[in-house]
Amino acid sequence: MTSALHLMHGRLRTNIFRDEARQKFVTLLDKTVGTKAIVWDERLTGPFGLVAEYSFLREHDVAKMFPLRAGRLPPSDVDTVVFLVRPEVGLMELVAENVQKEEEQGGRRKEFVLCFMPTGSGACERVLEERRVRGTFSQITSLEVRLLPLDADLLSMEYPLGFKAREGGPERMGSEYALENDPSCLFEAAQALLEIQLKFGIIPSICGKGNAAKKVYDYLLNLRREHQDSEFPTVCEIDTLLLIDREVDLITPVATQLTYEGLIDEVFGIHNTSTATYQLVS
């Protein structure tokens, strides 16, 4: 817990988001049987490194960790394989292939658990049904973690595909909202803002600029109506919420960063508060 002490000294208690994410992850792991291998959607390994370090996972019987790849999983003598992924159709093809190859191999019988973060989708489950592997999973569940604390005054959804496209051959994906006109990321943003208000009180002043900001605001109001006022703290710790649509300023992200930290980011890249990256090993 020492690595998270800095989260306790900000204006807002952002450490509660880390503690809550850890507890949800522990609940997921402890529901599964015996030793475990986690197969990660690679875009989740960095964010979860902020929440649950490897020593913490070992305490909950995690023996192996692998990146989600095409083909068969690396050999492992575990009781349960947990797939932790974003709800994306393309990833379901990889999950289905992993499970099919593992079943064809025979040998020691394993349980398979599929966990979506933050929530699942009907489209993903249909892919599993079409590939005839849905019934292979002993559990299909969700890990509803939307906000991760990067610092005492900074929370991130770690949702890069909401606006920015991912490059990479056949796995190329467009931005959900800007290119595909899919508002799912905006709804998730509203859900995250609702979680903040459930912990810190209803924010009295909300301002925004841009079409996406207006949609997030509308979603947030609709979600808030589903809750009783008594569910929110009576005193709000946040005075103002400012929503900004990235499309109102497309120039700033391409400008050269003029700080020491910015130089490190330009040369090495900063991801999940770190410049170091580690490959998952079997």
Beta strands, then each sheet from edge to edge (+ up, - down):
strand 1: 36-40
strand 2: 62-67
strand 3: 80-85
strand 4: 111-116
strand 5: 137-142
strand 6: 148-151
strand 7: 154-156
strand 8: 205-209
strand 9: 240-244
sheet 1: 2+ 1+ 3+ 4+ 5+
sheet 2: 6+ 7-
sheet 3: 8+ 9+
end
